[in-house]
């Protein structure tokens, strides 16, 4: 049957322009004329003749069209008509004035931008996921789940409007496309297999988590400027099934570690390890976006679209005007600030969010004006952007280009933090290193190629910890509003009663049992002080240590502490432990940290080899753990220390679950079940080396020759911590008997 050309009438629709032609349909921009001459712009998707004669396909297409007609959500392109004109089936869809995300990514590259600004990429992903979440939870007329799965989430099926709207298209068509033709699977895979979920690549049953994985893949491409899986069909499907792809921060080190963890959870090989719903994925991204770019909005996305497609819009008589506020926002997202005038630090506006979760202190993080630094030569890809701006682009667009240009011309590869606290006078630790200055102060020369951990410590207050990262030349304003542990903590006795916040230390003579808090007594693992390696959460690994080191004591040490980061599948009880000559099995982890716990690293000598063996293939990667560089020292406000033990007495030590069990990975991560211990002779851990142990709940341990015992819960974020353990220490017999 001959196809109508653009400009012809198709039922009640006039086809104005053919937008695209695919394997099963062609798409037209069209206009519907209603009564009284009222018109409406629409998109017509016409089924190609080869499919019109396939009764099985047509039946499935009609069923799916009926479902699609019932979808009504702001992030889904509305389908409002379905019918047949002269034997040709069609769908009439909402016209979205914009471009597919695939065109946006391509145009960004043409403009010299290797990827989308992270806040805008996350904003697009959140809206995309909200549309998916709505479809996944739809019910039929009898209240039964429809189990709608998009199955084809990709940049081609995500539309961005010039107003900043995000719309999903092609709901239900993927399922219809799988019916009735022997060659349809090949058509579906062609060009789209790079966005398949592992279960999709294996031809297994699909559910909402399949769309979660695909949405993560699209977000990966927006953030990194490239797809996680590339190559031939066979290579890509193998990589997808094995979870074999570079982690985002390997391409873009500036991506926040927390955002990377969210993305890796969504892209876990096993569906059970991913976010269970698109809504959960969206909420995790929204929380991260609120921290990193709370001022981003749909209007910013619309302005960004105007910047990218300015020539076409101007040619169509729609001049682009970018507000100064938008240029300022892009500057902040890029890690640089607006030109002068610049307020002095005391005049800077402060916005302190309400405390959420455990009251460890409030945080305000804002970029301040960049410090004067010598310019660095721009990379080649920015020269083309500058040339475009000089060839007559509008002034406001040229200002935006200059803002991005400043990102790579901003000077030396460091940033600064203006750190303050209330109360003031708190001690500061950066990446585990104590500073001489107290708050308020300006922390300078922080390398911008990695994340840093700021800690603010004040006796009687809950310790404050925050990871920070910014582009070079930027100054962040960080304010820690410290929260008292207990109104009378300074006068509280060492022995904690019900409802009291336990102290950081106690004398053995005060009696017991002693309360251990998963919040107050957490050992925050500083990434810069530990040997670190990325792992595949879908694979299991064997860890073992080879060699011996000296930590200042008479005996060599042949073991170290390991700590794991991972998604929801990683249980709290499996997140840390000791590794020695015997192999330890770990799984469900995305990052491995290995370190020594020693408050006197200056006298350490030697190095350990940590062998990490991938169980399935047997491949071994070796980490070198330097006894001095990879030793983590704690302040007096980290962990719990029991003092004034008698070295001549043998003690029976046991930890037990408290009324509220210790949790370090939220409720879903389960109970911790153990605590890390360090004990030794001498006045304190700062003056004498210690021996490492892991004390498991209800498992007695014999302690000999010790005058102090230090305990801590290794962790990377105390916001999801709760509960604790109780420590019982009972004398058994003097050593001389």
Secondary structure in CASP SS format (residue, H / E / C, confidence):
PFRMAT SS
TARGET T0000
AUTHOR 0000-0000-0000
METHOD secondary structure of the structure
MODEL  1
X C 1.00
X C 1.00
X C 1.00
X C 1.00
X C 1.00
X C 1.00
X C 1.00
X C 1.00
X E 1.00
X E 1.00
X C 1.00
X C 1.00
X E 1.00
X E 1.00
X E 1.00
X E 1.00
X E 1.00
X E 1.00
X E 1.00
X E 1.00
X E 1.00
X C 1.00
X C 1.00
X C 1.00
X E 1.00
X E 1.00
X E 1.00
X E 1.00
X E 1.00
X E 1.00
X E 1.00
X E 1.00
X E 1.00
X C 1.00
X H 1.00
X H 1.00
X H 1.00
X C 1.00
X E 1.00
X E 1.00
X E 1.00
X E 1.00
X E 1.00
X E 1.00
X E 1.00
X E 1.00
X E 1.00
X C 1.00
X H 1.00
X H 1.00
X H 1.00
X H 1.00
X C 1.00
X C 1.00
X H 1.00
X H 1.00
X H 1.00
X H 1.00
X H 1.00
X H 1.00
X H 1.00
X H 1.00
X H 1.00
X H 1.00
X H 1.00
X H 1.00
X H 1.00
X H 1.00
X H 1.00
X C 1.00
X C 1.00
X C 1.00
X C 1.00
X C 1.00
X C 1.00
X E 1.00
X C 1.00
X C 1.00
X E 1.00
X E 1.00
X E 1.00
X E 1.00
X E 1.00
X E 1.00
X E 1.00
X C 1.00
X C 1.00
X E 1.00
X E 1.00
X E 1.00
X E 1.00
X E 1.00
X E 1.00
X E 1.00
X C 1.00
X C 1.00
X C 1.00
X E 1.00
X E 1.00
X E 1.00
X H 1.00
X H 1.00
X H 1.00
X H 1.00
X H 1.00
X H 1.00
X H 1.00
X H 1.00
X H 1.00
X H 1.00
X C 1.00
X C 1.00
X C 1.00
X C 1.00
X C 1.00
X C 1.00
X C 1.00
X H 1.00
X H 1.00
X H 1.00
X H 1.00
X H 1.00
X H 1.00
X H 1.00
X H 1.00
X H 1.00
X H 1.00
X H 1.00
X H 1.00
X H 1.00
X H 1.00
X H 1.00
X H 1.00
X H 1.00
X H 1.00
X H 1.00
X C 1.00
X C 1.00
X E 1.00
X C 1.00
X C 1.00
X C 1.00
X C 1.00
X C 1.00
X E 1.00
X C 1.00
X C 1.00
X C 1.00
X C 1.00
X C 1.00
X C 1.00
X C 1.00
X C 1.00
X C 1.00
X H 1.00
X H 1.00
X H 1.00
X E 1.00
X E 1.00
X E 1.00
X E 1.00
X C 1.00
X C 1.00
X C 1.00
X C 1.00
X E 1.00
X E 1.00
X E 1.00
X C 1.00
X C 1.00
X C 1.00
X C 1.00
X H 1.00
X H 1.00
X H 1.00
X H 1.00
X H 1.00
X C 1.00
X C 1.00
X C 1.00
X C 1.00
X C 1.00
X C 1.00
X H 1.00
X H 1.00
X H 1.00
X H 1.00
X H 1.00
X H 1.00
X C 1.00
X C 1.00
X C 1.00
X H 1.00
X H 1.00
X H 1.00
X C 1.00
X C 1.00
X H 1.00
X H 1.00
X H 1.00
X H 1.00
X C 1.00
X C 1.00
X C 1.00
X C 1.00
X C 1.00
X C 1.00
X H 1.00
X H 1.00
X H 1.00
X H 1.00
X H 1.00
X H 1.00
X H 1.00
X H 1.00
X H 1.00
X H 1.00
X H 1.00
X H 1.00
X H 1.00
X H 1.00
X H 1.00
X H 1.00
X H 1.00
X C 1.00
X C 1.00
X C 1.00
X C 1.00
X C 1.00
X C 1.00
X C 1.00
X C 1.00
X H 1.00
X H 1.00
X H 1.00
X H 1.00
X H 1.00
X H 1.00
X H 1.00
X H 1.00
X H 1.00
X H 1.00
X C 1.00
X C 1.00
X C 1.00
X C 1.00
X C 1.00
X H 1.00
X H 1.00
X H 1.00
X H 1.00
X C 1.00
X C 1.00
X C 1.00
X C 1.00
X C 1.00
X H 1.00
X H 1.00
X H 1.00
X H 1.00
X H 1.00
X H 1.00
X H 1.00
X H 1.00
X H 1.00
X H 1.00
X C 1.00
X C 1.00
X C 1.00
X C 1.00
X H 1.00
X H 1.00
X H 1.00
X C 1.00
X C 1.00
X C 1.00
X C 1.00
X H 1.00
X H 1.00
X H 1.00
X H 1.00
X H 1.00
X H 1.00
X H 1.00
X H 1.00
X H 1.00
X H 1.00
X H 1.00
X H 1.00
X H 1.00
X H 1.00
X H 1.00
X C 1.00
X C 1.00
X C 1.00
X C 1.00
X C 1.00
X H 1.00
X H 1.00
X H 1.00
X H 1.00
X H 1.00
X H 1.00
X H 1.00
X H 1.00
X H 1.00
X H 1.00
X H 1.00
X C 1.00
X H 1.00
X H 1.00
X H 1.00
X H 1.00
X H 1.00
X H 1.00
X C 1.00
X C 1.00
X C 1.00
X C 1.00
X C 1.00
X C 1.00
X C 1.00
X C 1.00
X H 1.00
X H 1.00
X H 1.00
X H 1.00
X H 1.00
X H 1.00
X H 1.00
X H 1.00
X H 1.00
X H 1.00
X C 1.00
X C 1.00
X C 1.00
X C 1.00
X C 1.00
X C 1.00
X C 1.00
X C 1.00
X C 1.00
X C 1.00
X C 1.00
X H 1.00
X H 1.00
X H 1.00
X C 1.00
X C 1.00
X C 1.00
X C 1.00
X C 1.00
X C 1.00
X C 1.00
X C 1.00
X C 1.00
X C 1.00
X C 1.00
X C 1.00
X C 1.00
X C 1.00
X E 1.00
X E 1.00
X E 1.00
X E 1.00
X E 1.00
X E 1.00
X E 1.00
X C 1.00
X C 1.00
X C 1.00
X C 1.00
X C 1.00
X C 1.00
X C 1.00
X C 1.00
X C 1.00
X C 1.00
X C 1.00
X H 1.00
X H 1.00
X H 1.00
X H 1.00
X H 1.00
X H 1.00
X H 1.00
X H 1.00
X H 1.00
X H 1.00
X H 1.00
X C 1.00
X C 1.00
X C 1.00
X C 1.00
X H 1.00
X H 1.00
X H 1.00
X H 1.00
X H 1.00
X H 1.00
X H 1.00
X H 1.00
X H 1.00
X H 1.00
X H 1.00
X H 1.00
X H 1.00
X H 1.00
X H 1.00
X C 1.00
X C 1.00
X C 1.00
X C 1.00
X E 1.00
X E 1.00
X E 1.00
X E 1.00
X E 1.00
X E 1.00
X E 1.00
X E 1.00
X E 1.00
X C 1.00
X C 1.00
X C 1.00
X C 1.00
X E 1.00
X E 1.00
X E 1.00
X E 1.00
X C 1.00
X C 1.00
X E 1.00
X E 1.00
X E 1.00
X E 1.00
X E 1.00
X E 1.00
X C 1.00
X C 1.00
X E 1.00
X E 1.00
X E 1.00
X E 1.00
X E 1.00
X E 1.00
X E 1.00
X C 1.00
X C 1.00
X C 1.00
X C 1.00
X E 1.00
X E 1.00
X E 1.00
X E 1.00
X E 1.00
X E 1.00
X C 1.00
X C 1.00
X C 1.00
X E 1.00
X C 1.00
X C 1.00
X E 1.00
X E 1.00
X E 1.00
X E 1.00
X E 1.00
X C 1.00
X C 1.00
X C 1.00
X C 1.00
X C 1.00
X C 1.00
X E 1.00
X E 1.00
X E 1.00
X E 1.00
X E 1.00
X E 1.00
X E 1.00
X C 1.00
X C 1.00
X E 1.00
X C 1.00
X C 1.00
X C 1.00
X C 1.00
X H 1.00
X H 1.00
X H 1.00
X C 1.00
X C 1.00
X C 1.00
X C 1.00
X C 1.00
X C 1.00
X C 1.00
X C 1.00
X C 1.00
X C 1.00
X C 1.00
X C 1.00
X C 1.00
X E 1.00
X E 1.00
X E 1.00
X H 1.00
X H 1.00
X H 1.00
X C 1.00
X C 1.00
X C 1.00
X E 1.00
X E 1.00
X E 1.00
X E 1.00
X C 1.00
X C 1.00
X C 1.00
X C 1.00
X E 1.00
X E 1.00
X E 1.00
X C 1.00
X C 1.00
X H 1.00
X H 1.00
X H 1.00
X C 1.00
X E 1.00
X E 1.00
X E 1.00
X E 1.00
X C 1.00
X C 1.00
X C 1.00
X C 1.00
X C 1.00
X C 1.00
X E 1.00
X E 1.00
X E 1.00
X E 1.00
X E 1.00
X E 1.00
X C 1.00
X C 1.00
X E 1.00
X E 1.00
X C 1.00
X C 1.00
X C 1.00
X C 1.00
X C 1.00
X C 1.00
X E 1.00
X C 1.00
X C 1.00
X E 1.00
X E 1.00
X E 1.00
X E 1.00
X E 1.00
X E 1.00
X C 1.00
X C 1.00
X C 1.00
X C 1.00
X C 1.00
X C 1.00
X H 1.00
X H 1.00
X H 1.00
X C 1.00
X E 1.00
X E 1.00
X E 1.00
X E 1.00
X C 1.00
X C 1.00
X C 1.00
X C 1.00
X E 1.00
X E 1.00
X E 1.00
X C 1.00
X C 1.00
X C 1.00
X C 1.00
X E 1.00
X E 1.00
X E 1.00
X E 1.00
X E 1.00
X E 1.00
X E 1.00
X C 1.00
X C 1.00
X C 1.00
X H 1.00
X H 1.00
X H 1.00
X C 1.00
X E 1.00
X C 1.00
X E 1.00
X E 1.00
X E 1.00
X E 1.00
X E 1.00
X E 1.00
X E 1.00
X E 1.00
X C 1.00
X C 1.00
X C 1.00
X C 1.00
X C 1.00
X E 1.00
X E 1.00
X E 1.00
X E 1.00
X E 1.00
X E 1.00
X E 1.00
X C 1.00
X C 1.00
X C 1.00
X C 1.00
X E 1.00
X E 1.00
X C 1.00
X C 1.00
X C 1.00
X C 1.00
X C 1.00
X C 1.00
X C 1.00
X E 1.00
X E 1.00
X E 1.00
X E 1.00
X C 1.00
X C 1.00
X C 1.00
X C 1.00
X C 1.00
X E 1.00
X E 1.00
X E 1.00
X E 1.00
X E 1.00
X E 1.00
X E 1.00
X E 1.00
X E 1.00
X C 1.00
X C 1.00
X C 1.00
X E 1.00
X C 1.00
X E 1.00
X C 1.00
X C 1.00
X C 1.00
X H 1.00
X H 1.00
X H 1.00
X C 1.00
X C 1.00
X C 1.00
X C 1.00
X E 1.00
X E 1.00
X E 1.00
X E 1.00
X E 1.00
X E 1.00
X E 1.00
X C 1.00
X C 1.00
X C 1.00
X C 1.00
X C 1.00
X C 1.00
X C 1.00
X C 1.00
X C 1.00
X C 1.00
X E 1.00
X E 1.00
X E 1.00
X E 1.00
X E 1.00
X E 1.00
X E 1.00
X C 1.00
X C 1.00
X C 1.00
X E 1.00
X E 1.00
X E 1.00
X C 1.00
X C 1.00
X C 1.00
X C 1.00
X E 1.00
X E 1.00
X E 1.00
X E 1.00
X E 1.00
X E 1.00
X E 1.00
X E 1.00
X C 1.00
X C 1.00
X H 1.00
X H 1.00
X H 1.00
X C 1.00
X E 1.00
X C 1.00
X E 1.00
X E 1.00
X E 1.00
X E 1.00
X E 1.00
X E 1.00
X E 1.00
X E 1.00
X E 1.00
X E 1.00
X E 1.00
X C 1.00
X C 1.00
X C 1.00
END
